């Protein structure tokens, strides 16, 4: 896992992650269906 920040507009690395619906989704599979917008917010599920 890298800790280097990507520049704005850079291509996201390929990854997969479990979702709250119990399925695991991969970026590659989602991109096959069309454009994807990724949002990251570090405060999710944390106090404050």
N, C-alpha and C positions, 0 to 999 in steps of 0.2 A: 504494500500500500504506500502510495506517495503522499507527501505532505506539501508538495509544491503546488501553489495556486496556479490555475490555468488563466490565461489572459481572457478578457471579455471577447466573446465570439469564437473562442477555440472549440474544436471538436471534443466532445466528452469522451473519456475512455469507455470502452465496452464494459458493462457490468450487469449483474443480475442481483435482485433483492427480493426478500419475502414481503408480501403485502398483508394488510389487515384482513383480507378476505381468504387467507390461507394459501393463495397461489404465489408462485415465484415468477417474477417478470424480468425479462432481459431487455436491455436497451436495444439490442440488435433486432429482437422480435417486434418490438414496438415501432422501430424505424421502418421495418418492412411494410407496416400498415400506413405509413405516412409521416409527416413532420411531428416532432416531439419537442415540447418545451419543458425544461427541467428547472425546478425551483428548489433551492436549499435554504433551510432556516434552522440554525443550530439550537434554537430554544424549544423545539418540539419535545413534548413530554418531560420538560424540566421545570423546576419552580422558577418563577419570575418571568 
